[in-house]
Amino acid sequence: MKPRIFVRTLTAAERQALQAGLRSAEAFTVRRCQILLASGGGSSPALIARNLHCTGATVRLVLHAFAREGLDCLRPKSCRPHSAKPLLDQRFAEPLTELLHQTPRLYGKPTSLWTLDLVAEVCHGKGWTPRPLTGETIRQALKRLDIRWRRAKHWITSPDPAYLRKKKPATA
């Protein structure tokens, strides 16, 4: 049988910080302070889990986090993966702008207006992304790169030499 784990002996400053953490507005911080103070008082992880209505694994995770990080374990960390990086980063700002200045018909699409899903298809077709992206991912990438994709609808012009003459009566 594995030996029970307990929190190391708490210093006066740590005990005071944990007592203050019990009054925190963050439930995450309050729960961790309760677990650490109970362990510091000599309670086993199973007893702490039973008293606080959580799992023994939760108690052990908190004890290990405290041993590793000290009082920094009282603040919630980001759930985002550390390796997450955007697929369309700053090096694609100019090519995306150029892409939106052209008509989708140049890329074999049956429409003359861009949609986010259409941009995603073309980006994947050009090899800019390793997999097809969603329209929402493209929208976020364009926003992050400060490209206003709606303007693309107005950038597109017809190859017809009489385009401007024909367009004026319709828009006037």
N, C-alpha and C positions, 0 to 999 in steps of 0.2 A: 504494500500500500504506500502511495506517495505521501510524503509529509505534508501537513497542512501549510498553506502559505499565509503569511500575515504581512502587514505593512511594517516597514522598519520603524524603529522608535522615532516618534515625531518630535521635532524641536518645538520650543515654545512659540516661535514665530509661525511655524507651519500649523500648529494646533490653532493658533489665533486666526490665521487666514482661513482655515477650514471652518471654524465657528462662524466667521463673517460670511463665508460662502453659503451657509445654511439659509441666509436671508436674501440670497440672490433672486433676481427675477427669472433667471434661466433655470428651467427644470433640470437640464443636463448638469449644471454646476451643483445644484442642491443635491441631486442623487449621488453624484460622485463624492461630495463632502460627507454625506451620510455613510457611505460605504467605507471611506477612509477612516472616519472617526470611530466607526464600529469596529473596524479591524484593529485600529490603534488601541481600543479598549479590550482587546483579547478575544473577540468573537470570531468564530470560524467562518469561512466563506459560505458554507451551507446554511448556517444559522442566520447570517446577514441576508442571504438570498431569501430565506423563508420570511424573515421579519419585514423586508422591504418589497416583497412580492416581485422579485426578479429572478433571473436564473443564476445558478452558480457560475456559469461561464461569464456572465456580465460582471460579477464581483471579481473574478480572477483577472479579467481584462483590465479592470480599473486598477487593481493592485499592481499588475505588471506595468501599466502605463505610468503609475506614480513612481515606481522604482526606476523607470527609464527617463521620465521627463520632470519629475518633481511636481511642483504646483502648476506647471504649465499644462498638466493633463486636465485641469478644471475648465479649460476653455474648449469649446467644440472646434474641431478642425474641419477643413473643407472636405466634402465628399468627392470632389472632382479628382479624377485620376491625375497623378503627377506628370504622366507622359502625354496628356491630352494637348494637342496643338492643332490649330486650324488647318484644314486641307488646302484651302485657298488663302494663302497669306499675302503679304505685301508685294511679293514679286509678281503676283497675278493682277495687280491693280490696273496697270496700263493695258495688258492684253484683254482684260474683261471690258474695259472701257471701249477699246477698239471693237471688240466683239459686238457690243450693244449698239455701236454706231452703224453696223451693217445689218442688212436684212436677213432674217432666218432662212430665206429662200436660197441664199448662197450655200447653205449647209444642208440643202435637200429637204427642208421643212415646208409643209404646205401652206404656211401662213406668212404674213409680212409683219406681224407684231410679235414681240418677244413676250413669253411668259416665264415665270421662274422655273417651271418644270422643263421648258424648252432650253433655257440656259443651262440647266443641270445636264440635260442630254448631250448638248454640244460640248460642254466642258469635259465630260467623260469621253466623248468621241474623239476629242483632240488629245486625250491622254493627260489632261491637267489633274484629274482626280483618279485614284485607283479603283473607285467603285462609283456607281451612279448615286448621286446625292438627291435629297428631297428639295422641293422648292423652298421650304422653310430654311434649310441649311444655306441655300444660295442667297436668300433674303438677308440672313444674318451676316454672311460673308460680305455682301455688297454694302451693308450698313457699316460693318467694321472697317471696310476699305474706303468709306465715305463716297460711294458711288450711288447716285440716285437713279435706280433702274427705270422708274416711271418715265423719266425724261427721254428714254430711248424711243418711245412711241413717236415723239415729235422730231427726233433726229432723222428718222427714216424718210427717205425721199424716193420718189419713183424714177426709174430710168427714162420715163417718157419725157421727150423734150418739151411737150406742152403741159407738163404737170402743174407748174405754177399758175398758168392761165386757167386751167380747168379747176384748180383747187379754190381760187379766189371766190367764184360765185357760191360755192358750197359753204365756205366759212364766213362769208360776209354777212 
